[in-house]
Amino acid sequence: MRLALASYASSKVVPLGMLYLASALRRAGHEVQWHEASSASELIRGLRERHAQVVGFGASTGMHTLYLDWARRIRDELGIPILFGGPHPTFVPDMVHHAAVDAIFIGESEKSIVEYLDMASEGRWGTPVSGVWYKQPGDQKNRELIKGPVRAPPLELDTLPWPALDLVYDRYPARGRYGVKPFMASRGCAYRCTYCANAAYLSLYGREVPALRLRSPARVIDEIRWVKRTWGLRLAWLADASLLTEPQWAAELVSRIRADVRVPFFCKVRPDHIDGAAAKMLGQAGCFAVGLGVESGDPAIRRRVLGRPIADETIERACHLLHEAGVRVLTFNMLGIPTESWESALATLDLNIRCRADYAEAMLLQPYPGTPIATWAKRKGHYDGNHDHIDYSYLSVSPFHYQDESLRDRLERLQQLFALAVEFPEVRRVLPRLVERRSKRLYDALFRVWYHVGFGTRVHALGRWR
């Protein structure tokens, strides 16, 4: 079967989840196409030219509204089956009732999608498939919905084929030449931060499934070496939620990156996992930069709202030790947290200044479906529960209710100026006046320029790894 996986066009993003699905489909004998488009019309042209028989989308919340509109257009013009996977249909499975949707896939779907296509090709309609909700063929308005039970995710990750990176890197050679490429050495997370989809997946799968599943270091190294040999590699971007959760495994992995691949790497770490030995290990193994969650400068908000009971002193010490070891620090921060005051937001900024963040990334908190914070915010009246109002970008607008709308405006402007204020004392001094000014275009331009300079050169090492 010719199945097309489709995504909004991007110059940098490599959707590893979708490409793992592509590999599973190929292993089962299906022909897989990769389509990126900036509009429904462009996508439909590509699907028609390549004679796609089925199209699948991986939908995050925010992007789901765009993809549903594209699906409606595809249904009207091509009439081919349309499948949806990803976090949004996983936690909002009722999207299967949309007229243009034939099936949704819940959770990790390497096995589910293969079994669904086997069932469909053999005409065994009405048979439940684990991890899938699908509509039987028939009258568009009266199609019976078959709901399969939740499927446990793959436990032995080494049995999965490597992601089908050739679909992206060969079709878009500039992406293949770009020196920074992502890898996943694990799935899941041992922690339950309230705002993170990993907490939602833990609740979905239950306690029978390990919170963290690891690939063998040897298997990861083989994949990284394959990518380096085939397309080139200057910086390995390890996208795992928290690399140092299993210290011995992490130590073996990073030491082998240095010995067997000989490229620097980026990884994400928790502040409470960093002591002198861990920082030294990362620095000696060639870690160029880490991503470290500060999230909020208000300890009470970190503990009670975000589920991160980590002291300011622990965060500051982790950043100091990493800098001592020669590792740059990208900090992750959130603004617009329910119960956050303007003073709390400034405390987040000032904590980043004390941490000497090489780039301080600030996002506007989004109550993604399935996360504990979304349930809590709705119950407390901070949020109306309408996921369609969540923007595809966590850098645009805050979706929460504010008694004082001027606070929302100031927080959204602070998000644009945050990294600049951490870097430049002059901006920090005049920040209270700047956030009162309605200069969205100017602040957006400043954000983009400094993101390119600060993040691009210090964390991504844009010039070095081209």
Helices and strands as residue ranges (DSSP letters): E 2-8, H 16-27, E 31-37, H 40-49, E 54-58, H 63-77, E 82-85, H 87-91, G 93-97, E 103-105, H 110-121, E 132-135, E 145-147, G 157-159, H 166-169, H 173-177, E 180-183, E 186-188, H 197-205, E 212-214, H 217-231, E 235-238, G 243-245, H 247-256, I 257-261, E 265-269, G 271-273, H 276-285, E 287-295, H 299-304, H 312-324, E 328-335, H 342-355, E 359-364, H 372-379, G 387-389, H 405-423, H 425-434, H 440-450, I 451-455, H 456-458, H 462-465
